[in-house]
Amino acid sequence: MNSAAGSLRDKRAIVTGASRGIGRDIALHFASAGADVAIAARNTEALLALQDEILALGRKCIVITADVTAEGAATKIIEQAESGLGGLDILVNNAGGNSFSVALQSMKFSGWQKTMALNLDSIVLLIQAALPALLQSGNASIINVSSVAGLRGAPLMSHYGAAKAALISLTQSLAIEVATQGVRVNALVPGWIETDLTDFLRAEDTVEQGLLSQVPMGRWGRSDEIAQGALFLASDASSFMTGQVLVLDGGQSARA
Ligand SMILES: NC(=O)c1ccc[n+]([C@@H]2O[C@H](COP(=O)([O-])OP(=O)(O)OC[C@H]3O[C@@H](n4cnc5c(N)ncnc54)[C@H](OP(=O)(O)O)[C@@H]3O)[C@@H](O)[C@H]2O)c1
């Protein structure tokens, strides 16, 4: 038995969207497991606060202030991570989200494009930029953070659901393309998680109760519960797993 399977000792990881929520917890879990971590997002102040916590764990931490949707951002982000960490073994594409709900009939195409740019296009470019370094690693893991909204119909969120569903398909295709080259690619699918992203859903009691009634475990998930899944996918504990979808949703998707 390999007791070090869950360790990330001396691995070099980049986590996008690490300034808060799920990404922040993933970065902390990775550092606690022994990884050096590059953290990317737009809010420098929040990243610097996280950097202090990671340095206190005795690991290296590179802060990268960037909007993943900006022109040329992906190349710059990966270059900074690679040069700061001396290579790359783990890429977590976590930056994402959804800022509006509307029926497809009334959706402005600009809203659709903005959602795709953040949740899909930016990830394509980040993966393309990072692949040379990940292939060089020889034991690399890409984790794409999707959503239960990408598993089946997501009324009023067709834009977000479509982006997250496409991300799962991309995960499967890429996983097969690089399967023999030392790079594993998996999707991590959170259900309803208590973060800033879902604050508006807790604002009204009836909305919150309606949502939680869809979750067999009857509660919000926590960022640290998703980070545990990311740790599993990043580490050798999942060494024979690629092209798969790890769903952490309190049983929500088990319902018909
Ligand atoms: N919470 C949920 O219930 C849930 C469920 C399923 C899937 N997810 C997915 O999980 C991921 C994380 O969600 P979360 O709940 O932790 O959201 P969150 O609390 O809103 O955090 C989102 C993170 O992404 C960063 N980000 C957003 N837009 C960015 C951009 N253009 N460039 C760079 N960074 C950007 C934000 O940082 P800055 O603002 O500093 O840039 C922040 O660090 C997302 O992909 C989301 O779709 C969440």
The ligand as an SDF file (V2000), in Angstrom:
LIG
                    3D

 48 52  0  0  0  0  0  0  0  0999 V2000
  -20.6780   27.7220   -5.3160 N   0  0  0  0  0  0  0  0  0  0  0  0
  -21.3700   26.8130   -5.9760 C   0  0  0  0  0  0  0  0  0  0  0  0
  -22.4890   26.4400   -5.5680 O   0  0  0  0  0  0  0  0  0  0  0  0
  -20.7980   26.1650   -7.2190 C   0  0  0  0  0  0  0  0  0  0  0  0
  -21.4890   25.0600   -7.7350 C   0  0  0  0  0  0  0  0  0  0  0  0
  -21.0040   24.4320   -8.8750 C   0  0  0  0  0  0  0  0  0  0  0  0
  -19.8570   24.8980   -9.4960 C   0  0  0  0  0  0  0  0  0  0  0  0
  -19.2050   25.9890   -8.9760 N   0  0  0  0  0  0  0  0  0  0  0  0
  -18.0080   26.4440   -9.6870 C   0  0  0  0  0  0  0  0  0  0  0  0
  -16.9170   26.4600   -8.7910 O   0  0  0  0  0  0  0  0  0  0  0  0
  -15.9940   27.4770   -9.1750 C   0  0  0  0  0  0  0  0  0  0  0  0
  -15.7140   28.3730   -7.9880 C   0  0  0  0  0  0  0  0  0  0  0  0
  -16.9380   28.9080   -7.5370 O   0  0  0  0  0  0  0  0  0  0  0  0
  -17.1190   29.6530   -6.1400 P   0  0  0  0  0  0  0  0  0  0  0  0
  -18.4370   29.2520   -5.6120 O   0  0  0  0  0  0  0  0  0  0  0  0
  -15.9150   29.4930   -5.2910 O   0  0  0  0  0  0  0  0  0  0  0  0
  -17.2440   31.1590   -6.6770 O   0  0  0  0  0  0  0  0  0  0  0  0
  -16.7940   32.5430   -6.0400 P   0  0  0  0  0  0  0  0  0  0  0  0
  -16.8510   32.4980   -4.5570 O   0  0  0  0  0  0  0  0  0  0  0  0
  -17.5770   33.5720   -6.7640 O   0  0  0  0  0  0  0  0  0  0  0  0
  -15.2590   32.6270   -6.4770 O   0  0  0  0  0  0  0  0  0  0  0  0
  -14.9300   32.7120   -7.8320 C   0  0  0  0  0  0  0  0  0  0  0  0
  -13.4330   32.8660   -7.9720 C   0  0  0  0  0  0  0  0  0  0  0  0
  -13.1220   33.0250   -9.3580 O   0  0  0  0  0  0  0  0  0  0  0  0
  -12.4180   34.2490   -9.5370 C   0  0  0  0  0  0  0  0  0  0  0  0
  -12.7840   34.8410  -10.8040 N   0  0  0  0  0  0  0  0  0  0  0  0
  -14.0220   35.1390  -11.2750 C   0  0  0  0  0  0  0  0  0  0  0  0
  -13.9390   35.7050  -12.4790 N   0  0  0  0  0  0  0  0  0  0  0  0
  -12.6230   35.7810  -12.7880 C   0  0  0  0  0  0  0  0  0  0  0  0
  -11.8970   36.2840  -13.8940 C   0  0  0  0  0  0  0  0  0  0  0  0
  -12.5170   36.8330  -14.9420 N   0  0  0  0  0  0  0  0  0  0  0  0
  -10.5490   36.1860  -13.8690 N   0  0  0  0  0  0  0  0  0  0  0  0
   -9.9090   35.6480  -12.8170 C   0  0  0  0  0  0  0  0  0  0  0  0
  -10.5330   35.1410  -11.7520 N   0  0  0  0  0  0  0  0  0  0  0  0
  -11.8800   35.2220  -11.7270 C   0  0  0  0  0  0  0  0  0  0  0  0
  -12.8150   35.1240   -8.3490 C   0  0  0  0  0  0  0  0  0  0  0  0
  -11.7840   36.0370   -8.0040 O   0  0  0  0  0  0  0  0  0  0  0  0
  -11.7110   37.5800   -8.3540 P   0  0  0  0  0  0  0  0  0  0  0  0
  -13.0660   38.1580   -8.2040 O   0  0  0  0  0  0  0  0  0  0  0  0
  -10.6990   38.0950   -7.3630 O   0  0  0  0  0  0  0  0  0  0  0  0
  -11.1890   37.6380   -9.7540 O   0  0  0  0  0  0  0  0  0  0  0  0
  -12.9160   34.0900   -7.2350 C   0  0  0  0  0  0  0  0  0  0  0  0
  -11.6510   33.8160   -6.7200 O   0  0  0  0  0  0  0  0  0  0  0  0
  -16.6310   28.1920  -10.3680 C   0  0  0  0  0  0  0  0  0  0  0  0
  -16.1120   27.6710  -11.5610 O   0  0  0  0  0  0  0  0  0  0  0  0
  -18.1020   27.8520  -10.2260 C   0  0  0  0  0  0  0  0  0  0  0  0
  -18.7550   27.9110  -11.4750 O   0  0  0  0  0  0  0  0  0  0  0  0
  -19.6360   26.6270   -7.8570 C   0  0  0  0  0  0  0  0  0  0  0  0
  1  2  1  0
  2  3  2  0
  2  4  1  0
  4  5  1  0
  4 48  2  0
  5  6  2  0
  6  7  1  0
  7  8  2  0
  8  9  1  0
  8 48  1  0
  9 10  1  0
  9 46  1  0
 10 11  1  0
 11 12  1  0
 11 44  1  0
 12 13  1  0
 13 14  1  0
 14 15  2  0
 14 16  1  0
 14 17  1  0
 17 18  1  0
 18 19  2  0
 18 20  1  0
 18 21  1  0
 21 22  1  0
 22 23  1  0
 23 24  1  0
 23 42  1  0
 24 25  1  0
 25 26  1  0
 25 36  1  0
 26 27  1  0
 26 35  1  0
 27 28  2  0
 28 29  1  0
 29 30  1  0
 29 35  2  0
 30 31  1  0
 30 32  2  0
 32 33  1  0
 33 34  2  0
 34 35  1  0
 36 37  1  0
 36 42  1  0
 37 38  1  0
 38 39  2  0
 38 40  1  0
 38 41  1  0
 42 43  1  0
 44 45  1  0
 44 46  1  0
 46 47  1  0
M  CHG  2   8   1  16  -1
M  END
$$$$
